[in-house]
């Protein structure tokens, strides 16, 4: 259900939108519980990446030219 809540979203959707999207398959209680867990992760900064963090990740890959593995 968590995947369905965030599917095709670039940022946190509203609870009302999520309930409308999933009300056929899940109860309001199930939706609210999953939504609250997602909100908690989002508040901890663990859900969506900022543009700055994405740029840092790309730059670190470009700069790292060291040996990665020997097989």
VENLINKA-V11686 format. One record per residue. N is the residue number from 0. RES is the residue in one letter. SS is DSSP state (helix for helix, strand for strand, loop for the rest). D_FIRST is the distance of its C-alpha to the first C-alpha in Angstrom with 2 decimals. Layout:
# VENLINKA-V11686
n=[N N]
res=[RES RES]
ss=[SS SS]
d_first=[D_FIRST D_FIRST]
This chain:
# VENLINKA-V11686
n=[0 1 2 3 4 5 6 7 8 9 10 11 12 13 14 15 16 17 18 19 20 21 22 23 24 25 26 27 28 29 30 31 32 33 34 35 36 37 38 39 40 41 42 43 44 45 46 47 48 49 50 51 52 53 54 55 56 57 58 59 60 61 62 63 64 65 66 67 68 69 70]
res=[X X X X X X X X X X X X X X X X X X X X X X X X X X X X X X X X X X X X X X X X X X X X X X X X X X X X X X X X X X X X X X X X X X X X X X X]
ss=[loop helix helix helix helix helix loop loop loop loop loop loop loop loop helix helix helix helix helix helix helix helix loop loop loop loop loop helix helix helix helix helix helix helix helix helix helix helix helix helix helix helix helix loop loop loop loop loop loop loop helix helix helix helix helix helix helix helix helix helix helix helix helix loop loop loop loop loop loop loop loop]
d_first=[0.00 3.80 5.38 5.04 6.31 8.88 9.74 13.46 13.95 16.97 16.62 14.60 13.86 15.17 13.47 15.34 14.06 10.36 11.44 13.49 10.99 8.50 11.32 12.27 9.48 8.44 11.21 12.27 12.40 8.85 7.95 11.02 10.50 7.41 9.46 12.52 11.53 10.88 14.17 15.90 15.22 16.33 19.40 20.31 20.38 17.98 15.41 17.51 20.90 23.99 26.39 28.92 26.88 26.15 29.89 30.80 28.75 30.46 33.83 33.55 32.91 35.91 38.14 37.35 39.82 40.50 40.43 36.94 37.73 40.58 40.08]
